[in-house]
Amino acid sequence: MNRSRMSNANRLIRIVLAFVLLAGAGLPFWQPEQAEAAEVLEEAGVVYYVDALAGDDASSGTSEATAWRSLNKVNATTFAPGDTIRFKAGGVWKGTLHPKGSGIEGSPIRIDRYGDGPKPLIAGDGASTAVYFYSQEYWEVRNLEITNYAATGGERRGIHVAGNSGGWNNPKVYRHFVFEYLDIHSVKGSLAMDYAHNGGIIIWDPSWNYVVTDVTIQHNKIYSLDSVGIYLNGGSRPYSFNNKVSDNVIYDIGGDGAFVLNTTNGLIERNVVYDTHKRSTSYHVPLWFFESKDSIIQYNEVFNTHPGGDAMAYDSDYKSEGTIIQYNYSHNNAGGMSLAVNDGTQAANYNRDTIIRYNISQSDLGAVFNFSGTPENTHIYNNTVYIPPNSTTKVVDTLNWGGWAKNQTYTNNIIINHGSGGYNLGSSTGNVFDNNLFYGNHPQNVLSMDANKIVADPMLVAPGTGRIGRDTLAGYQLLEGSPAIGTGKQIANNGGLDFFGNPVPAAGQPNIGAYEGPGVPAGTVPPGAEIVNLLVNPGFEDGFAGWGNTYGGAAVVETDVRTGERAARLTNAVSGIEQTIALKPNTIYKLSGYAASTNSGRVLLGVKNHGQAAKDVAFGTGSTYAGREVVFTTGPAASGAVIYLYKQDAAGAVTIDDLLLYEYGQIEPPATPPELEPEPLPGKQNLSLLADVAASSANPLYPATLAVDGSKDTNSRWITATGTQAPHWLELTWPQSYDIDRVRLWSGAGAGTTNWQIRDFQIQYWEDGVWKEAAAVTNNPMDARINQFNDLTFPVIHTDKLRLYVTNGTVSPQTNDNHARVFELEVWEHDPDPQEPEITPVYVHAIQLMPEHRISQLDAGQSLTITAQVLPLNADNTAVDWRVEAADGQPSALASIDANGVLTALDPGHVTIIAEAQDGSGVTGRAEMEITTPPALPNIAPLATVTASSSHESGSFPPTYAINGNRHTAADRWVSGADGPHWLELAWDEAYEVTGARLWSGQSDAKGMQLADFELQAWDGTAWSTVATVSGNEADNYYGQFTELAWQPVTTERLRLHVTKGNASADGRVRLFELEVYGGEPGGNGS
């Protein structure tokens, strides 16, 4: 995605491209939007200010003069709807920003900037995330710079939005997040881990139990990070709508650019995405939908997707239906333009009714239209495809993944194929070609499939002249008199517009291709279609004028020229021609030319001195002129380059003509990684580099010396010999003794597979003629494949010999060979005066309280353990202080809590349990508890015989589980059959006087599954009499809540729960954890 200037100085790239150009020039392109936002921010709520240099956390924070200072203060505050948090421009805050609270509809909570200068920087500094929201909603974040850099990769995010929706049947749906005008970069994620869930903006919960809707991610610059730019998981298509990713610039990404999943009516539009898939060979796509319904990808530009799995520009992925891919520009992508895919091995993973229309594909690689698996009913129409000479790109490529695609329709497309790639339809079925225009190389079997085809030059204004920016595509308009004008087939619901914004008629014949217009007059070159050749005298018509350096007998000739009257010829060995030319930094250029040769002559066409490594291509090995092209990017400090033609050997002669160098477009450079504090050495020196090494055995390709060579590269490992079994050993010997107190070990697989580290081992040292143990590890979890290592310290030993002794090597599902695989073993000499590192404190940013079984009602006299989950997990001090407060914030006498989080309920009433971090951050976690009066009479339900209307068909949830005293275990419930009416009857051997009951109903892993409407009925000897009725029951055992019923004393031998409405959210079944009935002998008061 590049944003900058194109070939003409007076032409600006529109929309997002314009932003990059202006932002790169330091111009305030977003200033009007920021000013407008500031006005909105002050309309309601309290505005809080944060100043990293002059602020004071003891101040009120409500003016610039009384600004707060730290993230701790912000993280410890619960904000109200309409509030605003404004960070001072130019300020830097390290750690995680996690403000608390939620807004409401029409009154969100906002985060923004104030003052002049660079955007405020939130630097995660290697935390799990730099900005975090959990179970919150109605937040808008603007105008920040966000990084999260570390020395090694890990599961990190720039922004992470997560939460708990309480299950899928009746989920809590979190609403409204806006992220815009953010610069997010230098997030050191990991492609070796869960690639989809770390990167720039991640909206997803690791529990997969999170539903969010109305998320807008727009006008952001997201770059130089791993693994994904944007991952927006709505959580559930029936509940998640209108999630949007628009107007973003995304580049230099290890994996995917942006993808949205589990949503309805999603939108990905007007994004510019390039240089994705850059550091991975796995399956990645710049822009795509997964498990979506009626979603749209439109008006985007994607280019320079790097090779690897997939690598197409746009993707309609599986479990999706009705995806539309329209009005997009795709160029130079390794996998092609589009992909429709699903896993055909599972019927639930369908993909159907994808529409791909009014797109332009230029010089894509791989294949333009791609299918994998069993997608069905894909309609591809009114696209314009240009495949240049010498390309091997296919028009269609179809792959088997548990089956083949079916019912693909190609209509009204212009397909220009000057290359040699064809159509791979595989065993797909239902392929229909109708009313397409074919030009160039197309197999007869495909042409024969289209009864209404046109085979002719479509008369495009200037095909192949598209560059970076949608405004460079005027060359794909049609000239007057084109055979594609007015000869298309009418298609219902065609979107109403063409690629260029021209209306498409609802009746009559449209044009073929992506342009719906009257045609451009011949000889007219509309803006955006012109190419400016930057070379002086590119065809050698003026001899070597402009070519400042010729050598080795280079000559200008007037024979065997391609065009004009002259050409250049290189005959001798070590001969060449060079031209020095001024170029722009951070700009892509295309250099091409034609050559013909005699006697297998060969010449290189290339570029050097452009701020990058020299780049060239060989051509001219045939007697007929053939073209070749070199695409290169200038460095960030480059101001020029040398274009060269060079002949190394003496064989033959090569004639060169019609060279062309033009600017393809300016791009943003990758981010310079933030500087990290230098890590102090683990000891005085790494003695492994000085040692002689021996081993129990070694693979000849991976000798023991590679484990002590200072390199942790994939190919630099010691691996034990094939067929050997533990114990294995690696021995280091020195000519003198050293004091040693630390060993570091990296072990695991070299590529592709995790969890191959050695499992059990010892560090042993030689003393008094025997090996002694310095350290031992069992069930080792540290995998060097994901940048983990063992850091072992021990009391100082003095020795000249040390060894790694492996008793259990690799043990994994993939292999049981038990080999030792060691990247590196470092042995550190004891440093008596170690350097103390400067460490940025890691403060607590969140505390989540989790009562046992999520209980929120507790009888007086009972106790309950509450767990405090402290985030981040690597906080310097995770200890908390506990207290219990009343509604007025004062200490409460209704309950007590000890240092271990054990709450004891004392008297009925409502209390708030608070855990406060001891690290000084001020962060607290809260939980509410209703203390209830315990029943006065005993529970007589376990004394009864129980029967029920039905039980779950699995046989795993009998009615006896409803009266056995277990209130909260998921597997210990009565679950009815599917069909009602439902009832549960308790029968005693003698009559009891009953006065009340409690019911715990629902599901432990999903909220909203409790009983809805029911009655308690007592048998009077002849009929059932209702003693209590509940309608619209809200007591949900997901939250540890129970329904409490009381009635006038009734003497009976039988009591029945009669359910008139079971679960209201899902299937109507009864899910009853426990029914307790309170009573005693008649007239005995329960004694």
N, C-alpha and C positions, 0 to 999 in steps of 0.2 A: 504494500500500500504505500505508495509514496506520495508525498504531498510536496509539491514544489512547482518549479516552472517547467514547461514542456519545451518543444523546439523553438517556439517563438517567444521572445521576451515579453511581448504584450499579451500573452494568453495565460491566464491563471487557471489552475485546476479548480474545478468547482467543489462546492459542498465541503466534504471532509478533507479533500486534498488541499483546498484553500487553507483550511485550518493548519495543516502541518507546515505548509510553506510559511505562513505568517508566524506561527508559534516558533518555528525554527529561526526566523529572523528577529525574534524578540518583540514582535508587535502584539498588542493586546487584542487578539482576535475575539476573545470571549468576554471582553470587558463589558459590552452592553448587557449581555446575559447576567453577568455578575452583579451589575448595578441593579438590575431589575430584581434579582433574587434578594439583594439586601433590603430593598423596600418591602418585599413580601415578608422577610424574616421578622421585621419589627412590627408587623400588624397585630400580633397577639402573643401572649405568653411572656416569659421572662427571658431576656437575652443575657447569657453568661459569656465572659471573655476569658481567654487563656493566653498568657504571655510567658514564653519559656525563659525569658531573661529577667524581666522586671516584675513578674507576677509574684503573688504571695497567697499561699493556700489558706492563710488565716483571714484573708479579706473576703468580702461578700461575693466577688466575682461578677457583679452586676453592672460594671462600667469599665471602660478602658483603664481608668485610674485605679480601680480596685480589682484588677484581673487576678484570677488564679494563676498558678504556675505549672502544676504537674498533671500528668495523666492519672496519678493516684486520686487526686481530688475529683476529677471528672468521673473516674470509675466508681468512686464511693458515693456518687450522687444519683438519686432516682429523679429523673426529669419528668415534667408534666406535659400534657398535650399543649402544643403551641410554643413550647420553649425552644430556644436556639442556643447552640454552643458555637462560639466563634473563636478560632485559633488565629493568632497574630501571624501575618505574613512574614516569611523569613525565619520563623521559629522551627526548632527541631525537637521532637519528643521521641525518646527511645522506649520501646516496649509495646504493649498491647493497649489499644483504646477500646474500652468496653463500657460505654455509658449505660445506665439502667433506665427502665421505664418504657412506656409505649405511648404513642399518640393515639388519636381517634380520627375517624373520618372527618375530613375538612380541617383538621388541626393536627398535622403531623409534628414531630420533633425534628429539628433541622440541625445539621452540622455544616459550618461554612467558615470562611476566612474573614479577616478584617485587616485594614491597613494596606500599604503599598509594599511591593517586593515579591520575592518568589513565593510560590504556594507553601503553606505550612507543611512540614514533612513529618509524617508518622513513620518512624523507622522501626520495624519489628525486631531487627537485630537477631534474626534466627529463631524467634518465637514461633509457636504453631500458627499464629495469625497476627497481623498488625492491627486490624480493625475487626471487632467481633460483636455480633448480636445473637442472643439466644432467647428463644420463645418471646420475642418482642415483635412489634409491628408499628406501622406508620412512622417510618424514619426516612429522612432525605439527607444525603451526604453529597456535598459539592466542594470543588475547588481545593482539594488536598493533593499532595504528593505522598505516595505510599510505597515503601520498599520493605523487603524482609530478606535480607541477605545474610549468608553465613559462608563459612569456608567450604563446607561440604553440603551436598544435597540432602533433603529430608522432606517430610510431609509438611509443607508450609503454604500459607495463603497470604495474599495481600488483604482481602476482605473475606470473612467467613460469616455467613448467615445460617443459623441452625436453630433447632428447637424440637419440641415434642408435641405431636398432634394427637396423641392418645389413641392411636389405632386408625384403621382404614374405613370402618363402617360408618362412623359418625365423627370424622376428625375435626379437631380444632383447626381452622384455616386461618393462617396468619396473612395479613394484608398490607400491601402498599410499602414497597421500598423503592427509592429512587437513588441511583448512583450516577452522577454526571459531572463533567468537567474535572475528572480526576486524572492524574498521571500516576500510573501503577507500573512499576518496573523493578528489576533486580530482585525478584522473588526466587530464592534458591530452593525450588522444589526438587522433586526426584521423579525421573521417568522410570526408574527401576521399581518404584513402589506403586501405589494405587494411582495411576497416572491421571485419571479423570478428576480426582478430588484434591489436587493441590495445584496452585498457580495463582492467577490474578484475582478474580472474583469467583468465589465458590459458594453457591447457595444449595445446601444439602446437609443433612444430618447423618452422622455415621450409623445411627440406629435405623436409618431408612424410614423413620416414623415422623415425617415432617412434611406438611402441606402448606404451600405459600402461593398467593395469587397477586396479580397486579404489581409485578416487578418491572421496573424500567431501568435499563442500563444504557446510557446514551452519552454521546459527546466526550467519551473518554479516550485517552491515549494509553494503551496497554502493550508493553513491549519488554523484550529481553528478560524472559522468565520461563520457568518450567513448572508444570508441564502443559497447562491449558490456560488460555487467556481468560475465557469466561465459561463457567459451568453452571447452568441455571436449571435446577431440578425442581419443577413445580410439585412433584410428589404424587399427584393423582389427577388424571385427566378429568374425572367428573367434578373436581372441586377447584382446579387451578386453571385460570383463564388469563388471556391478554398479557402474557409475559413478553417483554419486548427487549430486543438488543438492537440498537440503531445508532448510526452516525459515529461509530467508534473507529479509531485507527489501531490496528492490532498487527504487530510484526515482531520478528525475531523470537519466535515461540518454539519451544522444544517439541510440542505435540500439536494439539488441536487449537484452532483460533477461538471459536465460540460454538457451543452447542446447547440446545434447549431441549428438555425432555419432560415427559409426563405432564403435558399441558394441552389445552384446547385454545384455538385461535391465537397461537403464538406468532410472533413477527420478528424476523431478522432482516433489517433493511438499511441501506445506505452506509454499510460498513466498508472500509478498505482494509484488506487483509493480505499480508505478504510475508514471505520467509517464515512460514510455519512448517511443522514436521521437520524442523531443522536439526534436532539432536536425538532423533529416534528413528528406528527402522520398523517400529510396530505400526498398528493401524490407526491413522489419524486423518482428519478432514478439517479444512479451515472453517466451514460453516455448515451446520447440519441440525436436523431435528431427529429425535428418537422418541418413540412411544407418544406421538402427538396426533391431534385431530384438527383438520382444517387450518393448518399453519402455513405461513407464507415466507419464502426467502426471495427478496426482491431488491433491485437497485444497488446491488453490491458490486464491488470489484475485488477480485482475488487473483493474485499472480505469484509466481515463483514459489509455489509449494514444492518442498524438497521431496526427493524420492523415498519410497518405503511402502509399507502396506497402505492400500487405498490411495491417498494423496490427490483425490479429485477436489475440485473447488467447492461443490455443493452436493449435499447428500440428503436424500429422504431415506431414513433408516427404518429398522423394523419396528413392529407394533405401531405403525403409523398409517393413517389414511387421509386422503384428501390434501396431501401436501402440494403446494404450488411453488415452483421455482421459475421466476419470471423477471425479465428486464435486467438481468445480470450480465456482467462482463467478466470473462474468464480468459486468461492468457498465460502461457508458459507454465502451466501447472503439471507436475510430473505424472499425475494419474489421469488427467483429463478434466472435463468440465463437470459432469454430473454422475451421480451414483444412485441407483435405486436398489436396495439390498434388504434381505432378511435371512434369518436362519431357517432354511427350509426343512431342517430336521424336526422342527416343532411347529405344529399347526398354529399354536397361539402367537407365534412370532410372525404374523402376517405383515405384508406391505401392499397396499392397494390404492388405486385411484390417484396416483401421482401425476401431476401435469407439469411439463417442462416446456415453456413457451417464451418467445420473444427475447431470447438470450443471444449474445454474440460470443463465439469461441474463436480465438485467434492463436494459432501456434501452440495449442495445448499438446502435451505429450501423452503417452499411454493410449487412451481412447477417449473420444469426445463424450459418447453416451455409454455408460457402464451399467451392467446388471449382474447381480450375484444372488444366488438363492432363488426364491420363488415369488418375487414381486409380480403383481398382476394388475392389468388394466392401466398401464402407463401410456399417457398420450403426449407425444412429443411433436410440437407444431410451431411453425413460424420462427424457427431459429435460423441464424446465419452462422455457418461454420466455414472457417478458412484454415486449411492445412497446407503449409508452404512446401516448396520443392525440397527434396532430400529428406523429408520427414517420414518416419515409419508409423506415425500415429494412426490408429484405427478410427473409423467412424463409429463403429459399435463393437463392444466387447462384452460377451456374455459368459459367465462362469457358473459352474455347478456347485451349489452348496445345499445339499440335501434335496436337490431338484433344480428345475430350470424356470426361468421367467416365462410368463405367458400373457398373451394379449397385449402386445406392444404395437402402438399405432404411430406412424410417422407421416405427418401431413404438412404441406406448405413450407417445407424447409429448403433453404438454399445450402447446398453442401458442395463446397469447392475443395477438391482433394488433388493437390499437385504432388503429393507424396506417394509412397508405395504401400501404405497401410490399407487394409480392406475392412471387411465386416465379419466379425466372428459372432454368428448367431447361435453357435453351439447346438444344443437340442431344445432350445426355446421354441415355444409354439405360439401360434396366433399372431405372427408378425405381419403387419399390414403396412405397406408403403403406398401412399396415395397423394398424387398431385405435388410431388417434390421436384425441385430443379437440381439436376446433377451436372457438375462441370469438373473436368479433369479425369482422374482415374477411378473408375467404379466397376466392379465385377458385373458381368452380364447377368448372373443369377439374381443379383439385387435389382438391377434395372428391369429385369423381366417381371419382378414382383409388383412394379408400379405401372398400372395400365394407363394412368393419366399423367405420366412424368413429362418433364421438359428436360431435354439434354442440350444445353446451350450455355454460352457465356452469359451470366446474369447481368453483365454490364454494371457492376458496382463502380462507384466513383474512383476508389483507390484501395482495393483490398490489400490487407497486410500492413497498412500504415498506422494501425492503432498503436498507441503507446500507453504510458501510464496516465490514467485519467479518462473518465468516460467522455470528456469533451474532445478527445482525440479520435473519435470513431466516426467522423463524418464520411470517411472513405467507405463506409458500409451502407451508405444511402445508394439508391439506384439512379442511374442516368435515364434521361428521357429516352423512350423507345426500348427500355429493358423488357425482355420477354417475361419477367416476373411481375410486371405491373398489371394489376387487374385480372390476374389469371389464377388466383388462389381459390381454394374451396372454402365456402362459408362454414364457420364452426360456431356453434351456439356457446354462449357464456364465455366469450373469448377474452374477457378482461377489459375490452373497450379501448385500449391504448397499445401502441407499438413501443419498441425500445426507446425511441426518440421522443415519446410523448404525444405523437400524432394520434388522432382518433381512428379507431378501427370500425368500419361500418357494421351495423348489426344486420344489414341485409345487403345483398349483392356480393360480387366477388372481390375479396381483398387482394392485396399483393401477396406474393410468396416471399418468405424471409421475414426479418425482424424490422423492416422499414415499410411503413404504410404512408406513402406520400406520392405526389405527382411525378417525381423524378427531377433530377438536377440537370440543367442544360449542359450539353456536351461542351467540354473545354473549360468548364467552371470548376474551380477547386475550392470548395467551401472551407471555412475556418475549421481547423482540426484535421484536415486531410493532407496537408502539405508536409513534406519531409525535406529538411534542410541538410544537404551534404556538407559536413564540416571539413572535409579534406580539400586541399587546394590541388587543382589539376588531377582529379581522381582517375581520369582515363588516359593520362599521359599525352593528351593532344598537344600540350605545350612542352613537350620533351620532359625533362626532369624539373621544370620550374615548380617551386614549392617543396620539392623533395630535397631536403638539405644535406642528406648523406647518401651517397651511392658508392659502392665499392665492389671489387672483385670482377670487374668487367660487365656490370649491369648496363643494359642498353635499351634504347627506345627503337622499336621496329615498326614498319609499315606493312608487314605481311602477317597473315593469320590473325588479324585483329577480330575482336568480337563485335564492337560497334565503333563508329567513327573511322578515323584514319590511322590511328597509332595505338600501340600497346607497349608494355615493358616486357623485357625478356631477361631471365637469369639463366646462364649457361654453365659458368664455372663453379667449382667448389668454393665454399666460403665467399659467396657473393650476396649482395643485398641492397635494399633500398629502404630509406627511413624518412619519415616526416614527423617533425615535432609540432604539436598542436596544443593550443590552450583548451582546457576542459574545466568543468565544475567539480567541486568535491561532492562526495556522496551521491553520485549520479550513475545511472545505468546507461551504457552506450552499446550500440550494435554496430559491429564492423563486419563487412562482407565484401566479397569479390568473386571474380571468375578466373579460371585458369585452365589452360590446355598444355599438354606436354608431349615430348617425343622421347622414346627410349626410356620410359619409366622415370622421367624426371619428377622431382618432388620439391615443393617449396612450402615454407611455413608462413602463414599470415597471422600476425599477432600484435600485442600491445605490451609495453613495458614502461617503467618509470611513472606509473599512475597511482602510486601509494599502495599498491597491492603486488602480489607475485605476478611475474610475467605470465601471459596466457596466450596460447596460439592454437591453430588448427592446421593440419597438413592437407594440401590439395594439389591438383594438377597432374595426377598420375594417368590421365587418359588423353587421347588425341582430340576429343570433343570437349568444348568448354563445359565446366561444371562449377557450380557455386558452392561456397562454404561461408559459414558465419561464426563469428566469435562474439559472445556477449560478456561484457565485463563491467565492473563497478569500480569507480575511483575511490580512493581512500579519503578519510575525513580532512586531511590537510593537502590533498592533491590540487594542483592548479594547472596541470597539463599532463601530457603523455607522449610517448614515441610510438608511432605506428610503423611496423616493420614488415618487410618481405625478405625472407632469408632462405638461401639454398646452401645446405651443408655439404652435400657430396657432389661428385663430378658427373654422375650419370645423367644423361639426357639434357634437355633444355625445357624451360617452363615459360610460357607466355601468359602475362597477367593483364587483365583489363577490367574496367568498370567497377572500381572500388567505391564503397559507400560507408561512411561513418556518420551516424546520426544519434542525437540524444534521445534515449528512450524514456527518460524521466528521472527526476531527482527523488531520492528516498531519504528517510531518516536513518542515521547510523545507529547501531546497537548502543545500548547504555554502557558507560564506563562503570564497572562494578564499584560499589562503595568501598572505601578503604576500611579494612578490618584492623582492629588492634592486633599487633604482632603477638602471637602466642609464645609465651616463654618456653624455652626448651624443657622437656621433661626431666632433664638431668644435665650433667656436665658435658657429656658427649655420648653419641650412639656408638657403643663399642662393637656392634655387629659388623660395622664397616671395616674394622681392624682385625677381625677374627679369621682364623682358618676354619673351614666348615666341612663336616662330614655328616653322612646320613645313613640310616638303616637301609634305604634303597631309594632309587629315583627313576622316574620316567626319563629316557634320554632327551626328550624335548624340554623337560622341565627339571634341570639339575638343582641340587641343593644350593648352589651359589646364588640362584635367583631369589632366594628367600632372604638374603642379606646384602642385596645390591643397592638398597636405598630407593627402589622403585616399587610402587604399588600398582603398576600397569597390569592390564589383563593378561598379557603374555609373559609377565615376569613373576613366575610362581614356582615353588617346589611342589611336585606331585610325586607321591610314592609309586614304585614300579607296579605294573599290571600284575594282578594275582597275589600281591602281598597283603597280609592281614596285620592288624594291630597286635602287639604294640609296634609303633613306629617311633623313630627318634631322629632329632636334628641336633648335632653337637657343635658347639663353638669353643675354640681353644685360642688362648692368647699366650704370647711369650712371657708375660708377666701377670701378676695378680692385680685385680682392681676391686675397689669397693663398689658394689652394685645394689640398688634398692628398687629398681623398676624395670618391668618388661612390658612391651606392647606387642600385640599379635593381631594380624589381619589374616583371616582364613575364609575360604569359600570358593564358589564356582567363578570361572572367568567371565562368562557371559550367559545371559538368557535365563538362568535358573537361580533361584534363591534357596536358602536353607541348606546349603551344602557345606557349612562350616564344620570344623572338627568339633566333636562333642565333649569328650572327656580328656583332660590332659593335665600334666604337671610341669612346673618349671623346677628343674633340679640343678644343684650345683655340687661340684666335686670338693670334698673336704675329708682329710684324714683317710684317703684311700677308698672312700665310698661315696655314692650319690645320695644327697640329702634333698629334702623337699623345701623349696622356698615359697611356692604358691601352687594351688590346685584349683581346677575348674571342672565342674560336672554339669552336664546338660547345657552346654554353652549356647546362649541365644544370639551371640554377636556375629553378624554376617557381613563380611567385607563387601559382598555384592551390593549391599545397600549402605555402604559407607560406615559400617559399624566395626569396632575393634575392641579387643580386651585390653584394658589398662590395669595392670597388676602391680601393686606396690607391696613391699614387705620390709622387714628390718634389714639393715645393711648386712650384706654378706661379703666376704673377702675371698676371691677365688680366681683361678686362671682357666676354669673350664665350667661351662654351663650347657644344659641341653633342654630342649623341648621334648617331653616324653608323652606320646599320644597313646592312650589306652582304648579310645573309641574314635574313629575317624568320621567320615561322612555317613550320615544315616538320614535318608529322606525317602519319600514315596517314589522318587525317580531312580534312585540307585541305592544299592546296599553294598557297594564295593569296599566300604570302610577305609578308603584311602585318606591320607593326609593331603590337604590342599592348602598351602600357605603362601599368601602374597608376600608377607614381610614379617620378620621377627626383629624387633628393636630391643637392644639391651642397653640400659642407660646407667652410666657411671654416676654414683652418688655425688651430689653437689652440696657441700657443707654450707654454702652461702647462696641459696637459690634466689632467683629474681621473683619478687612478688608481682603477679600480674595485676593490671588495672582492670577490674571487672565491673561492668555495668550491672547494678542490682536488678534482679528479676523479681518484680513485685507481684503479688496476687492481684488479679483483675476480676475474678468472679468466684463466688462461693455458692454452690447449689446444694440445698439441704434436701435430703432424701429420707423421710421417715420409713421405718420398716414397713413393707407392704403398702407404702404410700398412705398410711393410716392418717386420717384427719379428725377422727373422733375417738376419744379415749375416756374410759370410765375412771372416775376418781378412785385412787388406790392402786391403779395399774401403772406399769412402767413400760417404756418404749425406747428403743435405740434409734437415734437419728444420726445419719452419716453426713458428714460435710465433704463434698467433692470440691477440692480447691483447684482452681485454674490460674495459671498454667501448671501442669504437672511438675515442671522443673523450677517452680518458684523457689527462691532461696530459703524461705521460711513458710512452711505450709501449716503451721500450728494455728489454732483458733481458740478464742475465748468464747465461752457459752454464757447466755443469759436468757431470762424469760421476762417479757414485758407485758404490761396491760395496754389497753387501747390508747391511753394517754402518754405512752412512752415511758412510764415509770415502772420500776420493778414490780413484778406481780407475785402475790402470795398464793396464787392458785396452783402453781406447779413449781418444781425445782428441777435443775439439770446439772449433772456433774461434769467433770472435765473430759469424760469419755463420750459425752453426748447422750447419756441415758436420762430421759425425761421421766419424772415421777409426777403423776397427776394427783393433786391434793383436794381441790374443791371444784365444784362445777363452775363453768364460765368459759370465756374465750381468752386465749393467750397467744402471744407471738413469740416464737423461738428464734433467737438471733445467734449467729456465729460470726464473730468479727476477727479478721486476720490480725495476727500478732506482729506482722512485719511493718506496721505503721502506715500501710496503704489506706487504711480506713474502710476497706471493702468489707461488706457484710453480706450474709445470706440469711434469708428469712423463710419461716414456715409457720402457717397458721394451724392452731389446734383447738378444737372444741372439746372441753372436758365435760363429760356427761355424768349424770347420777346413775350409779349402778342399780340394776334391778333389785327390788327388795326381796323377791322370792326366787327360789332356785329354778334352774332350767330343767324341765321334766321331759323335754323332747327325746333325749337319749333313752328314756324308759319305754318309749312307744314302739310299736310295730309300724313300719312305714310302707305304704304302697303309692303308686302313681299312675296317672293316665297313660304314660308311655315313658320311654327312655331313649336316649340317643342310639341310633342304629349300630354304632360301633360296639356297644355293650360296655364301654369304658366309664360311663357316668351314671351309675344306678342311683335310685332315690335314697338308699341308705347313707350315701355321702352327704346328704343334706342335714343330717342330725347327729353327726359323729364328733362334733366339737371343733372341726377344722374350718376356720372362717376365711382363709386367704390363699390356700394352695390351689393353683389352676387345675390340677388333675383331680382334685377332691371336691367335685361338685355334682349335683344332679342337673343333667341337661335333658330336656324333654325331646320327644320326637318332633318331626316337622309339623304335623297336623294337630290342631287343637280341637275342642277346648282342652286346656291343661289343668291338672289338679294334682295335689300331693296331700295324702291323708295320713294322719297320725292316730293310732288306736292304742289305748291303754287297757291293761287287764282290769283296772278298777277306775272309778270316776275320780276326777281331780277338779278342784276349783281353780280355773285359769283366769288371769287378769291382764295379760299382755304378751307381747311377742316382739322379737327383732328378726329382721331379714337382711342378709347380705347377698346381693345379687349382682350379676354382671360378668365381666371378663377381666382377667388380670393383665392382658396385653392389648386391650382396646377399650376406650372409654365409650359411654353411651349405650352399653349393652344390658343395662339393668332392666328389671321388670317394669312395665309401664302402668297397667291397671290391674288391680286384684282385690280380692276380698278374703278375710279370715272368717270361716264359718264353723259353728259348733253344732253338734248333733244333739237334738233335744229328745231323742227316742223315737221320733216319727219323721222328722224332716231336718234339713240343714237351715240354721238360723244365722244370718250375718251379724258378726260382732264388731267388725272393723272394715272400712272400705278405703282404698287408696286409688286416686286417679292422677295420672301425670307424675308418677314417682320420679324424683330426681336423685335419690340416694344411690350412688354408684360405687360399688366396691372396688372399681379401678382406683378410686381415691380413698379406699378404706372406709367408706361411709356405709351406714346401715339405716334401715327404716325402722322406726320405733313406734309401736302401736300399744294402746292401752284401752281397756273397756271395763265396764262394770263386771264384777266377778260372775263367772258362768261355770256351773258344774256340769261336766260332760266326760264321756269316755272316748269321744272322737272329736278331732279338730281337722279342718281341711283348709288348705290354701287353694283358692279357686281363682285361676288367672283368666281374666277377660281380655287382656292384651299383653302378650309377652314382650319380647324385645321390639322396640319401635323403630330401630335403626336398620335392622338387617332382616332376619328371617322369621321373626315372631316366636322363636323358641323361648323356653324358660331356661335360664342359667342361674341356678341357685347354689351359692356356696354353703349357706347355713341358714336354718330356721331354728330359732330358740323360742321356746314357749315357757312362760313363767307361771307357776302355781304351786298348789300343795293339796293336802287332804282337805275335804270339805270341812269348813269351820275351823281348820287347824292353823290358819294364818301362815301356812307354809312351813310349820315347824316339823 
